[in-house]
């Protein structure tokens, strides 16, 4: 991973995986592959490949609990796993409205 500095954009511009990146309508499921993990404080991002692109997939509490309850005993165990995500709607507490989101539905 490249080190960030004021001399370069390297490492500063991150391509985050969002519901709008997933092809298809609500309810669509796709498989992403985890190629790395970043943990900082209570925040966890999976580095994933989808549709021949690399993304950071920021884990919310629901997705982290799903991983833990489905046999992932520590974050680094997600590396190399195929993860099925489903495009759905969820309540955004800051906006106080439902927004498109990604929920993990399967890990293998």
Rosetta blueprint (number, residue, H / E / L):
1 X L
2 X L
3 X L
4 X L
5 X E
6 X L
7 X L
8 X E
9 X L
10 X L
11 X L
12 X L
13 X L
14 X L
15 X L
16 X E
17 X L
18 X L
19 X H
20 X H
21 X H
22 X L
23 X L
24 X L
25 X L
26 X L
27 X L
28 X L
29 X E
30 X E
31 X E
32 X E
33 X E
34 X E
35 X E
36 X E
37 X E
38 X E
39 X E
40 X E
41 X L
42 X L
43 X E
44 X E
45 X E
46 X E
47 X E
48 X E
49 X E
50 X E
51 X L
52 X L
53 X E
54 X E
55 X E
56 X E
57 X E
58 X E
59 X L
60 X L
61 X H
62 X H
63 X H
64 X H
65 X H
66 X H
67 X H
68 X H
69 X H
70 X L
71 X L
72 X L
73 X L
74 X L
75 X H
76 X H
77 X H
78 X H
79 X L
80 X L
81 X L
82 X E
83 X E
84 X E
85 X E
86 X E
87 X E
88 X E
89 X E
90 X E
91 X E
92 X E
93 X L
94 X L
95 X L
96 X L
97 X E
98 X E
99 X E
100 X E
101 X E
102 X E
103 X E
104 X E
105 X E
106 X E
107 X E
108 X L
